[in-house]
């Protein structure tokens, strides 16, 4: 079943002799690994920090891991709900003084002092362990679900928080205690262990070429600011068609990388003089650009991802006579919450930058330098100073050897907008964005499309995401469902088998938020203080009519959810006209003073069952022609059957301009916002 939790039986499956594609591993370990137990051909690899590498393969209901750590003491790997040690499932290995390998299944009780306890049921099966002069290596297997519900953590399609640990000390002979486990614990990483793109090494055999698209000296935002920066590139060298087969981020410095939220490459339509002129400039804030026909996503990197490799049957088409100009949109946000980026980003930096000290949240703060102290130089002779500009971007791998299918990107979800309202102090708030069947009916080929990878995007309070599929009157199995997302980790998950979506099928992006820590409402929007609910899908064959398939709650739905019947005409700020008990109150005050504690269930019912506005965007940044008719049908159906009193709509164009909503509903600190689409999202309904 596509996108569902893996269904497993509690038995021991046999090990198959599956031939997997090779990855280059640490040279110091390759010969030793081969001698100890035979070389494995690894499909996945992650460097958790410069001293700890994890390699793994998933085969049916079983997973094979190999830990490689730069230590001669004990090493460990584990899983937990939130990346902390509380309630963690651990496997720990070490070599004793006699050269014997020990591997133990352990766990940490949630109410304990952090001491890993040996499990009664040992569910990790060691293949081998050894040490050389510098490293300790352990290879072992386990079932995805060990059926040890008390002490083990099942490996599912959810985002997994993977713990890693290593120590220079070895456990004492005959003792069940580990030396200083809290010191050995180095941190955790959020990753996909199952639905993950294979990290094939792209060999430069003449068919693979590399192109870097980078920003140029972008000034990083100051405190409490968010910046969307757009730079136009002219790519007129693709005289013949090529396929993009992989992309990955290129980071400029360990300082600027902390500001990066996402980097998106868009394909632009047309050959306007404006695009030509912009391609000769260093870029500018996106809100300054006039509406451009740059609406087709080519590549999308978000925080936590290390790039994406396309499957062998598909590649994104690059062809100059189809698209000459591309726009790189980079979202910078001032770092306002703790996240240790150093293990992941180090391998994407230049040699000079790798030698710089990248502090993690576990490191003690360095004392400030004396005023007379000189700056030190690295081995390249470059002064190490904090960089306040950024030149990050994307690296594209492409080939002239075309694959069977052209790939495309389709965005599904809620259009980022104030109508997306998340009440405060709630543990579970459900929001839904609809891609209606009328849009897929018009855009998709007769045989449908095949979704092979999915990326979910929320901001800080997102907790769960699901991509639902409806055909006719029946809801099919979810294409994707993650019940434990990490907003700091946004990566494409590769589906086990492509999901077929036919013309007329509806897609629903469902996001669940936990706003229990928020004292006031959270509105939809593009800054990290606001929230989004978007799912990006990679699919084939590519169609050229639909690039974004979103929705918004209709204005009647939003106002009904707040108990508002009528707004006064021509008022600034916007004032409520009825019911009588709310007359004269501003809409802003109603939002901020609403009794969310007692009225939340009613609000949730109205927003989920009420009418919505479909937004089906084309590559030229315009709406599909049928959207107005469809919206009217949806709204009239809702108003006819809804039990709430009918809403009397005043002159919305006079009342609800985008500038008014920005003024009254956005945080008043200085924020650079992305320019709304030319058609606007405050149309008359």
Secondary structure as a PSIPRED ss2 file (coil, helix, strand):
# PSIPRED VFORMAT (PSIPRED V4.0)

   1 X C   1.000  0.000  0.000
   2 X C   1.000  0.000  0.000
   3 X C   1.000  0.000  0.000
   4 X C   1.000  0.000  0.000
   5 X C   1.000  0.000  0.000
   6 X C   1.000  0.000  0.000
   7 X C   1.000  0.000  0.000
   8 X C   1.000  0.000  0.000
   9 X C   1.000  0.000  0.000
  10 X C   1.000  0.000  0.000
  11 X C   1.000  0.000  0.000
  12 X C   1.000  0.000  0.000
  13 X C   1.000  0.000  0.000
  14 X C   1.000  0.000  0.000
  15 X C   1.000  0.000  0.000
  16 X C   1.000  0.000  0.000
  17 X C   1.000  0.000  0.000
  18 X C   1.000  0.000  0.000
  19 X C   1.000  0.000  0.000
  20 X C   1.000  0.000  0.000
  21 X C   1.000  0.000  0.000
  22 X C   1.000  0.000  0.000
  23 X C   1.000  0.000  0.000
  24 X C   1.000  0.000  0.000
  25 X C   1.000  0.000  0.000
  26 X C   1.000  0.000  0.000
  27 X H   0.000  1.000  0.000
  28 X H   0.000  1.000  0.000
  29 X H   0.000  1.000  0.000
  30 X H   0.000  1.000  0.000
  31 X H   0.000  1.000  0.000
  32 X H   0.000  1.000  0.000
  33 X H   0.000  1.000  0.000
  34 X H   0.000  1.000  0.000
  35 X H   0.000  1.000  0.000
  36 X H   0.000  1.000  0.000
  37 X H   0.000  1.000  0.000
  38 X C   1.000  0.000  0.000
  39 X C   1.000  0.000  0.000
  40 X C   1.000  0.000  0.000
  41 X C   1.000  0.000  0.000
  42 X C   1.000  0.000  0.000
  43 X C   1.000  0.000  0.000
  44 X E   0.000  0.000  1.000
  45 X E   0.000  0.000  1.000
  46 X E   0.000  0.000  1.000
  47 X E   0.000  0.000  1.000
  48 X E   0.000  0.000  1.000
  49 X E   0.000  0.000  1.000
  50 X C   1.000  0.000  0.000
  51 X C   1.000  0.000  0.000
  52 X E   0.000  0.000  1.000
  53 X E   0.000  0.000  1.000
  54 X E   0.000  0.000  1.000
  55 X E   0.000  0.000  1.000
  56 X E   0.000  0.000  1.000
  57 X E   0.000  0.000  1.000
  58 X E   0.000  0.000  1.000
  59 X E   0.000  0.000  1.000
  60 X C   1.000  0.000  0.000
  61 X C   1.000  0.000  0.000
  62 X E   0.000  0.000  1.000
  63 X E   0.000  0.000  1.000
  64 X E   0.000  0.000  1.000
  65 X E   0.000  0.000  1.000
  66 X E   0.000  0.000  1.000
  67 X E   0.000  0.000  1.000
  68 X E   0.000  0.000  1.000
  69 X E   0.000  0.000  1.000
  70 X C   1.000  0.000  0.000
  71 X C   1.000  0.000  0.000
  72 X C   1.000  0.000  0.000
  73 X C   1.000  0.000  0.000
  74 X C   1.000  0.000  0.000
  75 X E   0.000  0.000  1.000
  76 X E   0.000  0.000  1.000
  77 X E   0.000  0.000  1.000
  78 X E   0.000  0.000  1.000
  79 X E   0.000  0.000  1.000
  80 X E   0.000  0.000  1.000
  81 X C   1.000  0.000  0.000
  82 X C   1.000  0.000  0.000
  83 X C   1.000  0.000  0.000
  84 X C   1.000  0.000  0.000
  85 X C   1.000  0.000  0.000
  86 X C   1.000  0.000  0.000
  87 X C   1.000  0.000  0.000
  88 X C   1.000  0.000  0.000
  89 X E   0.000  0.000  1.000
  90 X E   0.000  0.000  1.000
  91 X E   0.000  0.000  1.000
  92 X E   0.000  0.000  1.000
  93 X E   0.000  0.000  1.000
  94 X E   0.000  0.000  1.000
  95 X E   0.000  0.000  1.000
  96 X C   1.000  0.000  0.000
  97 X C   1.000  0.000  0.000
  98 X C   1.000  0.000  0.000
  99 X C   1.000  0.000  0.000
 100 X C   1.000  0.000  0.000
 101 X E   0.000  0.000  1.000
 102 X E   0.000  0.000  1.000
 103 X E   0.000  0.000  1.000
 104 X E   0.000  0.000  1.000
 105 X E   0.000  0.000  1.000
 106 X E   0.000  0.000  1.000
 107 X E   0.000  0.000  1.000
 108 X C   1.000  0.000  0.000
 109 X C   1.000  0.000  0.000
 110 X C   1.000  0.000  0.000
 111 X C   1.000  0.000  0.000
 112 X C   1.000  0.000  0.000
 113 X C   1.000  0.000  0.000
 114 X C   1.000  0.000  0.000
 115 X C   1.000  0.000  0.000
 116 X C   1.000  0.000  0.000
 117 X E   0.000  0.000  1.000
 118 X E   0.000  0.000  1.000
 119 X C   1.000  0.000  0.000
 120 X C   1.000  0.000  0.000
 121 X C   1.000  0.000  0.000
 122 X C   1.000  0.000  0.000
 123 X C   1.000  0.000  0.000
 124 X C   1.000  0.000  0.000
 125 X E   0.000  0.000  1.000
 126 X E   0.000  0.000  1.000
 127 X E   0.000  0.000  1.000
 128 X E   0.000  0.000  1.000
 129 X E   0.000  0.000  1.000
 130 X E   0.000  0.000  1.000
 131 X E   0.000  0.000  1.000
 132 X C   1.000  0.000  0.000
 133 X C   1.000  0.000  0.000
 134 X C   1.000  0.000  0.000
 135 X C   1.000  0.000  0.000
 136 X E   0.000  0.000  1.000
 137 X E   0.000  0.000  1.000
 138 X E   0.000  0.000  1.000
 139 X E   0.000  0.000  1.000
 140 X E   0.000  0.000  1.000
 141 X E   0.000  0.000  1.000
 142 X E   0.000  0.000  1.000
 143 X E   0.000  0.000  1.000
 144 X C   1.000  0.000  0.000
 145 X C   1.000  0.000  0.000
 146 X C   1.000  0.000  0.000
 147 X C   1.000  0.000  0.000
 148 X C   1.000  0.000  0.000
 149 X C   1.000  0.000  0.000
 150 X C   1.000  0.000  0.000
 151 X C   1.000  0.000  0.000
 152 X C   1.000  0.000  0.000
 153 X C   1.000  0.000  0.000
 154 X C   1.000  0.000  0.000
 155 X C   1.000  0.000  0.000
 156 X C   1.000  0.000  0.000
 157 X C   1.000  0.000  0.000
 158 X C   1.000  0.000  0.000
 159 X C   1.000  0.000  0.000
 160 X E   0.000  0.000  1.000
 161 X E   0.000  0.000  1.000
 162 X E   0.000  0.000  1.000
 163 X E   0.000  0.000  1.000
 164 X E   0.000  0.000  1.000
 165 X E   0.000  0.000  1.000
 166 X E   0.000  0.000  1.000
 167 X C   1.000  0.000  0.000
 168 X C   1.000  0.000  0.000
 169 X C   1.000  0.000  0.000
 170 X C   1.000  0.000  0.000
 171 X C   1.000  0.000  0.000
 172 X C   1.000  0.000  0.000
 173 X C   1.000  0.000  0.000
 174 X C   1.000  0.000  0.000
 175 X C   1.000  0.000  0.000
 176 X C   1.000  0.000  0.000
 177 X C   1.000  0.000  0.000
 178 X C   1.000  0.000  0.000
 179 X C   1.000  0.000  0.000
 180 X C   1.000  0.000  0.000
 181 X H   0.000  1.000  0.000
 182 X H   0.000  1.000  0.000
 183 X H   0.000  1.000  0.000
 184 X H   0.000  1.000  0.000
 185 X E   0.000  0.000  1.000
 186 X E   0.000  0.000  1.000
 187 X E   0.000  0.000  1.000
 188 X E   0.000  0.000  1.000
 189 X E   0.000  0.000  1.000
 190 X E   0.000  0.000  1.000
 191 X E   0.000  0.000  1.000
 192 X C   1.000  0.000  0.000
 193 X C   1.000  0.000  0.000
 194 X C   1.000  0.000  0.000
 195 X C   1.000  0.000  0.000
 196 X C   1.000  0.000  0.000
 197 X C   1.000  0.000  0.000
 198 X C   1.000  0.000  0.000
 199 X C   1.000  0.000  0.000
 200 X C   1.000  0.000  0.000
 201 X C   1.000  0.000  0.000
 202 X C   1.000  0.000  0.000
 203 X C   1.000  0.000  0.000
 204 X C   1.000  0.000  0.000
 205 X C   1.000  0.000  0.000
 206 X C   1.000  0.000  0.000
 207 X C   1.000  0.000  0.000
 208 X E   0.000  0.000  1.000
 209 X E   0.000  0.000  1.000
 210 X E   0.000  0.000  1.000
 211 X E   0.000  0.000  1.000
 212 X E   0.000  0.000  1.000
 213 X E   0.000  0.000  1.000
 214 X E   0.000  0.000  1.000
 215 X C   1.000  0.000  0.000
 216 X C   1.000  0.000  0.000
 217 X C   1.000  0.000  0.000
 218 X E   0.000  0.000  1.000
 219 X E   0.000  0.000  1.000
 220 X C   1.000  0.000  0.000
 221 X C   1.000  0.000  0.000
 222 X C   1.000  0.000  0.000
 223 X C   1.000  0.000  0.000
 224 X C   1.000  0.000  0.000
 225 X C   1.000  0.000  0.000
 226 X E   0.000  0.000  1.000
 227 X E   0.000  0.000  1.000
 228 X E   0.000  0.000  1.000
 229 X E   0.000  0.000  1.000
 230 X E   0.000  0.000  1.000
 231 X E   0.000  0.000  1.000
 232 X E   0.000  0.000  1.000
 233 X E   0.000  0.000  1.000
 234 X E   0.000  0.000  1.000
 235 X C   1.000  0.000  0.000
 236 X C   1.000  0.000  0.000
 237 X C   1.000  0.000  0.000
 238 X C   1.000  0.000  0.000
 239 X C   1.000  0.000  0.000
 240 X C   1.000  0.000  0.000
 241 X C   1.000  0.000  0.000
 242 X E   0.000  0.000  1.000
 243 X E   0.000  0.000  1.000
 244 X E   0.000  0.000  1.000
 245 X E   0.000  0.000  1.000
 246 X E   0.000  0.000  1.000
 247 X E   0.000  0.000  1.000
 248 X E   0.000  0.000  1.000
 249 X E   0.000  0.000  1.000
 250 X E   0.000  0.000  1.000
 251 X C   1.000  0.000  0.000
 252 X C   1.000  0.000  0.000
 253 X C   1.000  0.000  0.000
 254 X C   1.000  0.000  0.000
 255 X C   1.000  0.000  0.000
 256 X H   0.000  1.000  0.000
 257 X H   0.000  1.000  0.000
 258 X H   0.000  1.000  0.000
 259 X H   0.000  1.000  0.000
 260 X E   0.000  0.000  1.000
 261 X E   0.000  0.000  1.000
 262 X E   0.000  0.000  1.000
 263 X E   0.000  0.000  1.000
 264 X E   0.000  0.000  1.000
 265 X E   0.000  0.000  1.000
 266 X E   0.000  0.000  1.000
 267 X E   0.000  0.000  1.000
 268 X E   0.000  0.000  1.000
 269 X C   1.000  0.000  0.000
 270 X C   1.000  0.000  0.000
 271 X C   1.000  0.000  0.000
 272 X C   1.000  0.000  0.000
 273 X H   0.000  1.000  0.000
 274 X H   0.000  1.000  0.000
 275 X H   0.000  1.000  0.000
 276 X H   0.000  1.000  0.000
 277 X H   0.000  1.000  0.000
 278 X H   0.000  1.000  0.000
 279 X C   1.000  0.000  0.000
 280 X C   1.000  0.000  0.000
 281 X C   1.000  0.000  0.000
 282 X C   1.000  0.000  0.000
 283 X C   1.000  0.000  0.000
 284 X E   0.000  0.000  1.000
 285 X E   0.000  0.000  1.000
 286 X H   0.000  1.000  0.000
 287 X H   0.000  1.000  0.000
 288 X H   0.000  1.000  0.000
 289 X C   1.000  0.000  0.000
 290 X C   1.000  0.000  0.000
 291 X C   1.000  0.000  0.000
 292 X C   1.000  0.000  0.000
 293 X C   1.000  0.000  0.000
 294 X E   0.000  0.000  1.000
 295 X E   0.000  0.000  1.000
 296 X E   0.000  0.000  1.000
 297 X E   0.000  0.000  1.000
 298 X E   0.000  0.000  1.000
 299 X E   0.000  0.000  1.000
 300 X E   0.000  0.000  1.000
 301 X E   0.000  0.000  1.000
 302 X E   0.000  0.000  1.000
 303 X C   1.000  0.000  0.000
 304 X C   1.000  0.000  0.000
 305 X C   1.000  0.000  0.000
 306 X C   1.000  0.000  0.000
 307 X C   1.000  0.000  0.000
 308 X E   0.000  0.000  1.000
 309 X E   0.000  0.000  1.000
 310 X C   1.000  0.000  0.000
 311 X C   1.000  0.000  0.000
 312 X C   1.000  0.000  0.000
 313 X C   1.000  0.000  0.000
 314 X E   0.000  0.000  1.000
 315 X E   0.000  0.000  1.000
 316 X E   0.000  0.000  1.000
 317 X E   0.000  0.000  1.000
 318 X E   0.000  0.000  1.000
 319 X C   1.000  0.000  0.000
 320 X C   1.000  0.000  0.000
 321 X C   1.000  0.000  0.000
 322 X C   1.000  0.000  0.000
 323 X C   1.000  0.000  0.000
 324 X C   1.000  0.000  0.000
 325 X E   0.000  0.000  1.000
 326 X E   0.000  0.000  1.000
 327 X E   0.000  0.000  1.000
 328 X E   0.000  0.000  1.000
 329 X E   0.000  0.000  1.000
 330 X E   0.000  0.000  1.000
 331 X E   0.000  0.000  1.000
 332 X E   0.000  0.000  1.000
 333 X E   0.000  0.000  1.000
 334 X C   1.000  0.000  0.000
 335 X C   1.000  0.000  0.000
 336 X C   1.000  0.000  0.000
 337 X C   1.000  0.000  0.000
 338 X C   1.000  0.000  0.000
 339 X C   1.000  0.000  0.000
 340 X C   1.000  0.000  0.000
 341 X C   1.000  0.000  0.000
 342 X H   0.000  1.000  0.000
 343 X H   0.000  1.000  0.000
 344 X H   0.000  1.000  0.000
 345 X H   0.000  1.000  0.000
 346 X H   0.000  1.000  0.000
 347 X H   0.000  1.000  0.000
 348 X H   0.000  1.000  0.000
 349 X C   1.000  0.000  0.000
 350 X C   1.000  0.000  0.000
 351 X H   0.000  1.000  0.000
 352 X H   0.000  1.000  0.000
 353 X H   0.000  1.000  0.000
 354 X H   0.000  1.000  0.000
 355 X C   1.000  0.000  0.000
 356 X C   1.000  0.000  0.000
 357 X C   1.000  0.000  0.000
 358 X C   1.000  0.000  0.000
 359 X C   1.000  0.000  0.000
 360 X C   1.000  0.000  0.000
 361 X C   1.000  0.000  0.000
 362 X C   1.000  0.000  0.000
 363 X C   1.000  0.000  0.000
 364 X C   1.000  0.000  0.000
 365 X C   1.000  0.000  0.000
 366 X C   1.000  0.000  0.000
 367 X C   1.000  0.000  0.000
 368 X C   1.000  0.000  0.000
 369 X C   1.000  0.000  0.000
 370 X C   1.000  0.000  0.000
 371 X C   1.000  0.000  0.000
 372 X C   1.000  0.000  0.000
 373 X C   1.000  0.000  0.000
 374 X C   1.000  0.000  0.000
 375 X C   1.000  0.000  0.000
 376 X C   1.000  0.000  0.000
 377 X E   0.000  0.000  1.000
 378 X C   1.000  0.000  0.000
 379 X C   1.000  0.000  0.000
 380 X C   1.000  0.000  0.000
 381 X C   1.000  0.000  0.000
 382 X C   1.000  0.000  0.000
 383 X E   0.000  0.000  1.000
 384 X C   1.000  0.000  0.000
 385 X C   1.000  0.000  0.000
 386 X C   1.000  0.000  0.000
 387 X C   1.000  0.000  0.000
 388 X C   1.000  0.000  0.000
 389 X E   0.000  0.000  1.000
 390 X E   0.000  0.000  1.000
 391 X C   1.000  0.000  0.000
 392 X C   1.000  0.000  0.000
 393 X E   0.000  0.000  1.000
 394 X E   0.000  0.000  1.000
 395 X E   0.000  0.000  1.000
 396 X E   0.000  0.000  1.000
 397 X E   0.000  0.000  1.000
 398 X E   0.000  0.000  1.000
 399 X E   0.000  0.000  1.000
 400 X C   1.000  0.000  0.000
 401 X C   1.000  0.000  0.000
 402 X C   1.000  0.000  0.000
 403 X C   1.000  0.000  0.000
 404 X C   1.000  0.000  0.000
 405 X E   0.000  0.000  1.000
 406 X E   0.000  0.000  1.000
 407 X E   0.000  0.000  1.000
 408 X E   0.000  0.000  1.000
 409 X E   0.000  0.000  1.000
 410 X E   0.000  0.000  1.000
 411 X E   0.000  0.000  1.000
 412 X E   0.000  0.000  1.000
 413 X E   0.000  0.000  1.000
 414 X E   0.000  0.000  1.000
 415 X C   1.000  0.000  0.000
 416 X C   1.000  0.000  0.000
 417 X C   1.000  0.000  0.000
 418 X C   1.000  0.000  0.000
 419 X C   1.000  0.000  0.000
 420 X C   1.000  0.000  0.000
 421 X E   0.000  0.000  1.000
 422 X E   0.000  0.000  1.000
 423 X C   1.000  0.000  0.000
 424 X C   1.000  0.000  0.000
 425 X C   1.000  0.000  0.000
 426 X C   1.000  0.000  0.000
 427 X C   1.000  0.000  0.000
 428 X C   1.000  0.000  0.000
 429 X E   0.000  0.000  1.000
 430 X E   0.000  0.000  1.000
 431 X E   0.000  0.000  1.000
 432 X E   0.000  0.000  1.000
 433 X E   0.000  0.000  1.000
 434 X E   0.000  0.000  1.000
 435 X E   0.000  0.000  1.000
 436 X C   1.000  0.000  0.000
 437 X H   0.000  1.000  0.000
 438 X H   0.000  1.000  0.000
 439 X H   0.000  1.000  0.000
 440 X H   0.000  1.000  0.000
 441 X H   0.000  1.000  0.000
 442 X H   0.000  1.000  0.000
 443 X H   0.000  1.000  0.000
 444 X C   1.000  0.000  0.000
 445 X C   1.000  0.000  0.000
 446 X C   1.000  0.000  0.000
 447 X C   1.000  0.000  0.000
 448 X C   1.000  0.000  0.000
 449 X E   0.000  0.000  1.000
 450 X E   0.000  0.000  1.000
 451 X E   0.000  0.000  1.000
 452 X E   0.000  0.000  1.000
 453 X E   0.000  0.000  1.000
 454 X E   0.000  0.000  1.000
 455 X E   0.000  0.000  1.000
 456 X E   0.000  0.000  1.000
 457 X E   0.000  0.000  1.000
 458 X C   1.000  0.000  0.000
 459 X C   1.000  0.000  0.000
 460 X C   1.000  0.000  0.000
 461 X C   1.000  0.000  0.000
 462 X E   0.000  0.000  1.000
 463 X E   0.000  0.000  1.000
 464 X E   0.000  0.000  1.000
 465 X E   0.000  0.000  1.000
 466 X E   0.000  0.000  1.000
 467 X E   0.000  0.000  1.000
 468 X E   0.000  0.000  1.000
 469 X E   0.000  0.000  1.000
 470 X E   0.000  0.000  1.000
 471 X E   0.000  0.000  1.000
 472 X C   1.000  0.000  0.000
 473 X C   1.000  0.000  0.000
 474 X E   0.000  0.000  1.000
 475 X E   0.000  0.000  1.000
 476 X C   1.000  0.000  0.000
 477 X C   1.000  0.000  0.000
 478 X C   1.000  0.000  0.000
 479 X C   1.000  0.000  0.000
 480 X E   0.000  0.000  1.000
 481 X E   0.000  0.000  1.000
 482 X E   0.000  0.000  1.000
 483 X C   1.000  0.000  0.000
 484 X C   1.000  0.000  0.000
 485 X C   1.000  0.000  0.000
 486 X C   1.000  0.000  0.000
 487 X C   1.000  0.000  0.000
 488 X C   1.000  0.000  0.000
 489 X C   1.000  0.000  0.000
 490 X C   1.000  0.000  0.000
 491 X C   1.000  0.000  0.000
 492 X C   1.000  0.000  0.000
 493 X E   0.000  0.000  1.000
 494 X E   0.000  0.000  1.000
 495 X E   0.000  0.000  1.000
 496 X E   0.000  0.000  1.000
 497 X E   0.000  0.000  1.000
 498 X E   0.000  0.000  1.000
 499 X E   0.000  0.000  1.000
 500 X E   0.000  0.000  1.000
 501 X E   0.000  0.000  1.000
 502 X C   1.000  0.000  0.000
 503 X C   1.000  0.000  0.000
 504 X C   1.000  0.000  0.000
 505 X C   1.000  0.000  0.000
 506 X E   0.000  0.000  1.000
 507 X E   0.000  0.000  1.000
 508 X E   0.000  0.000  1.000
 509 X E   0.000  0.000  1.000
 510 X E   0.000  0.000  1.000
 511 X E   0.000  0.000  1.000
 512 X E   0.000  0.000  1.000
 513 X E   0.000  0.000  1.000
 514 X C   1.000  0.000  0.000
 515 X C   1.000  0.000  0.000
 516 X C   1.000  0.000  0.000
 517 X C   1.000  0.000  0.000
 518 X C   1.000  0.000  0.000
 519 X C   1.000  0.000  0.000
 520 X C   1.000  0.000  0.000
 521 X C   1.000  0.000  0.000
 522 X E   0.000  0.000  1.000
 523 X E   0.000  0.000  1.000
 524 X E   0.000  0.000  1.000
 525 X C   1.000  0.000  0.000
 526 X C   1.000  0.000  0.000
 527 X C   1.000  0.000  0.000
 528 X C   1.000  0.000  0.000
 529 X C   1.000  0.000  0.000
 530 X C   1.000  0.000  0.000
 531 X E   0.000  0.000  1.000
 532 X C   1.000  0.000  0.000
 533 X E   0.000  0.000  1.000
 534 X E   0.000  0.000  1.000
 535 X E   0.000  0.000  1.000
 536 X E   0.000  0.000  1.000
 537 X E   0.000  0.000  1.000
 538 X E   0.000  0.000  1.000
 539 X E   0.000  0.000  1.000
 540 X E   0.000  0.000  1.000
 541 X C   1.000  0.000  0.000
 542 X C   1.000  0.000  0.000
 543 X C   1.000  0.000  0.000
 544 X C   1.000  0.000  0.000
 545 X C   1.000  0.000  0.000
 546 X C   1.000  0.000  0.000
 547 X C   1.000  0.000  0.000
 548 X E   0.000  0.000  1.000
 549 X E   0.000  0.000  1.000
 550 X E   0.000  0.000  1.000
 551 X E   0.000  0.000  1.000
 552 X E   0.000  0.000  1.000
 553 X E   0.000  0.000  1.000
 554 X C   1.000  0.000  0.000
 555 X H   0.000  1.000  0.000
 556 X H   0.000  1.000  0.000
 557 X H   0.000  1.000  0.000
 558 X H   0.000  1.000  0.000
 559 X H   0.000  1.000  0.000
 560 X H   0.000  1.000  0.000
 561 X H   0.000  1.000  0.000
 562 X C   1.000  0.000  0.000
 563 X C   1.000  0.000  0.000
 564 X C   1.000  0.000  0.000
 565 X C   1.000  0.000  0.000
 566 X E   0.000  0.000  1.000
 567 X E   0.000  0.000  1.000
 568 X C   1.000  0.000  0.000
 569 X C   1.000  0.000  0.000
 570 X C   1.000  0.000  0.000
 571 X C   1.000  0.000  0.000
 572 X C   1.000  0.000  0.000
 573 X C   1.000  0.000  0.000
 574 X C   1.000  0.000  0.000
 575 X E   0.000  0.000  1.000
 576 X E   0.000  0.000  1.000
 577 X E   0.000  0.000  1.000
 578 X E   0.000  0.000  1.000
 579 X C   1.000  0.000  0.000
 580 X H   0.000  1.000  0.000
 581 X H   0.000  1.000  0.000
 582 X H   0.000  1.000  0.000
 583 X C   1.000  0.000  0.000
 584 X C   1.000  0.000  0.000
 585 X C   1.000  0.000  0.000
 586 X E   0.000  0.000  1.000
 587 X H   0.000  1.000  0.000
 588 X H   0.000  1.000  0.000
 589 X H   0.000  1.000  0.000
 590 X H   0.000  1.000  0.000
 591 X H   0.000  1.000  0.000
 592 X H   0.000  1.000  0.000
 593 X H   0.000  1.000  0.000
 594 X C   1.000  0.000  0.000
 595 X C   1.000  0.000  0.000
 596 X H   0.000  1.000  0.000
 597 X H   0.000  1.000  0.000
 598 X H   0.000  1.000  0.000
 599 X H   0.000  1.000  0.000
 600 X H   0.000  1.000  0.000
 601 X H   0.000  1.000  0.000
 602 X H   0.000  1.000  0.000
 603 X H   0.000  1.000  0.000
 604 X H   0.000  1.000  0.000
 605 X H   0.000  1.000  0.000
 606 X H   0.000  1.000  0.000
 607 X H   0.000  1.000  0.000
 608 X H   0.000  1.000  0.000
 609 X H   0.000  1.000  0.000
 610 X C   1.000  0.000  0.000
 611 X C   1.000  0.000  0.000
 612 X E   0.000  0.000  1.000
 613 X E   0.000  0.000  1.000
 614 X E   0.000  0.000  1.000
 615 X E   0.000  0.000  1.000
 616 X E   0.000  0.000  1.000
 617 X E   0.000  0.000  1.000
 618 X C   1.000  0.000  0.000
 619 X C   1.000  0.000  0.000
 620 X C   1.000  0.000  0.000
 621 X C   1.000  0.000  0.000
 622 X C   1.000  0.000  0.000
 623 X E   0.000  0.000  1.000
 624 X C   1.000  0.000  0.000
 625 X C   1.000  0.000  0.000
 626 X C   1.000  0.000  0.000
 627 X H   0.000  1.000  0.000
 628 X H   0.000  1.000  0.000
 629 X H   0.000  1.000  0.000
 630 X H   0.000  1.000  0.000
 631 X H   0.000  1.000  0.000
 632 X H   0.000  1.000  0.000
 633 X H   0.000  1.000  0.000
 634 X H   0.000  1.000  0.000
 635 X H   0.000  1.000  0.000
 636 X H   0.000  1.000  0.000
 637 X H   0.000  1.000  0.000
 638 X H   0.000  1.000  0.000
 639 X H   0.000  1.000  0.000
 640 X H   0.000  1.000  0.000
 641 X H   0.000  1.000  0.000
 642 X C   1.000  0.000  0.000
 643 X C   1.000  0.000  0.000
 644 X C   1.000  0.000  0.000
 645 X C   1.000  0.000  0.000
 646 X C   1.000  0.000  0.000
 647 X C   1.000  0.000  0.000
 648 X E   0.000  0.000  1.000
 649 X C   1.000  0.000  0.000
 650 X C   1.000  0.000  0.000
 651 X C   1.000  0.000  0.000
 652 X H   0.000  1.000  0.000
 653 X H   0.000  1.000  0.000
 654 X H   0.000  1.000  0.000
 655 X H   0.000  1.000  0.000
 656 X C   1.000  0.000  0.000
 657 X C   1.000  0.000  0.000
 658 X H   0.000  1.000  0.000
 659 X H   0.000  1.000  0.000
 660 X H   0.000  1.000  0.000
 661 X H   0.000  1.000  0.000
 662 X H   0.000  1.000  0.000
 663 X H   0.000  1.000  0.000
 664 X H   0.000  1.000  0.000
 665 X H   0.000  1.000  0.000
 666 X C   1.000  0.000  0.000
 667 X C   1.000  0.000  0.000
 668 X C   1.000  0.000  0.000
 669 X C   1.000  0.000  0.000
 670 X C   1.000  0.000  0.000
 671 X C   1.000  0.000  0.000
 672 X C   1.000  0.000  0.000
 673 X C   1.000  0.000  0.000
 674 X C   1.000  0.000  0.000
 675 X C   1.000  0.000  0.000
 676 X C   1.000  0.000  0.000
 677 X C   1.000  0.000  0.000
 678 X C   1.000  0.000  0.000
 679 X C   1.000  0.000  0.000
 680 X C   1.000  0.000  0.000
 681 X C   1.000  0.000  0.000
 682 X C   1.000  0.000  0.000
 683 X C   1.000  0.000  0.000
 684 X C   1.000  0.000  0.000
 685 X C   1.000  0.000  0.000
